[in-house]
Structures are given as structure tokens and as C-alpha cells.
Amino acid sequence: MKQQKRTSFHAVRDEVKRRIESRIWPQGTLLPTESDLAEEFGCARATVNRALRELAEQGFVERKRKSGTRVKTAPVRQARFEISLARRVVEEQNGDYRYALVERAEIAAPAWLSSQLGLPPGTRVLHLLCMHYADNRPFQLEERWVSLAAVPAMEQADLSRIGPTEWLMTAIPFTDAEIAFGAIGADSRLAEFLSTSVGMPVMQMERTTWLKGQPVTFARLTHHPGFRVRTAY
């Protein structure tokens, strides 16, 4: 009798991960039971258990007894630098958070952005300018460019009440990120938005994210004078 080939836990893990990253199973989705997955993949339940356990360790899913396995709403990235939402930072400091969308426009990617992200010339991007406030005082100016080829749904997204960072975190996963930060002297534009004086040192952070090699977004976040960067180890 010919023995049927069994599916490895690597194959199960990679397929589940693919479905999460391609949003076949969006964030927050309750996965099929281990028994159902074992039947689908033609393997033992222990094989599925091992695959899901590894995905949980990588931050893709969350497992709870009796309630099953879900795709994490905001997967934990195992990195030394913690990406924080402006809303969360302000509220953790017991501040009153407020958000405002200042500008929104669909444009062709500028040459510098195309070069930086490796985008074809003329790629459509969504350019956003937003303000985040703490106790009605400027906290962060967010300027962001989003590739509509990577995130077409953002073209119709309502960003009047929720910031683009929050929207992206719940709408699309990312596989890689690059962060650079440092102090700069505020020019007249930054000084006006952040209610400070020209030349005042402010912290500016630049963040780029990709999904499986495809550029998703580039953001430039400039904080009020006195902002401190915190790292987690």
C-alpha cells in the first residue's frame, strides 16, 4: 500500500502566515479550529498545534484556551524600538488627545520619494498632513505618503476622525520597517505647526514600512520641543 505524504508543520505555518499577510484572514479573524485545519492540510492535529504555536511566538496570532486562535489586531514586532501611536502616548500620560487632518491630496510620487522607496515614476500616492494634540497643545505633526498600489482601500478611507497610522495598523500588516530619528532645528513651517520658535530643536522621526518587499508608506513625524524617545528591551 502506498503511504500518503503528510504535510509538515513548516508548510502549515507558511500557508497560515500567507493568508494573514494577504488579508485572506484579516486582523482579528478567528481561525478555524486545529481539527478543521488538520483535516484541510491532511496532517495531524499536533502538526497544526506546532505551527500555530510558532506563529504566536512570532506575533502573528494570539491563542487563548477555550476561545481559539485569532489573528492579532496589532502584531507585536520583535524589535528594540517600539512604535507608539500618538493617541496612546498622550492618553498614557493622562492627557486629552485630539487629532486634525490638515491636508489630503492624491499626487504622483515626487522624484525623491520614488528614489527612496523604489517606486516607478508617476506612482500614485496619498499625501497626508495631520496634527496630533495633547491638552489642546501641539504634540506631533505627521506628514505621510502612502502608495495606493499597496493600499488601494486608503483612497476611500475616512481619515477625518482617525489618523492614518491607526488606520494602517488595523487595515494592513507589514513585514519590514526602517526607522531613523534625530534632532533638527524647526523651520518656519514647523515652528508654526508646533507653536514654537524658528531654530528650536525638535525631534523628527522618519519611518518606512514594507509588505513582502512592496513599499507601503513613508512617514515623517515631528514632535513638540521636549519630546523624549523611549526604547523597549
Secondary structure, 3 states (H helix, E strand, C coil): CCCCCCCCHHHHHHHHHHHHHCCCCCCCCECCCHHHHHHHHCCCHHHHHHHHHHHHHCCCEEEECCCEEEECCCCCCCCCCCCCCHHHHHHHCCCCEEEEEEEEEEEECCHHHHHHHCCCCCCEEEEEEEEEEECCEEEEEEEEEEECCCCHHHHHCCCCCCCHHHHHHHHCCCCEEEEEEEEEECCHHHHHHHCCCCCCEEEEEEEEEEECCEEEEEEEEEECCCCCCCCCC
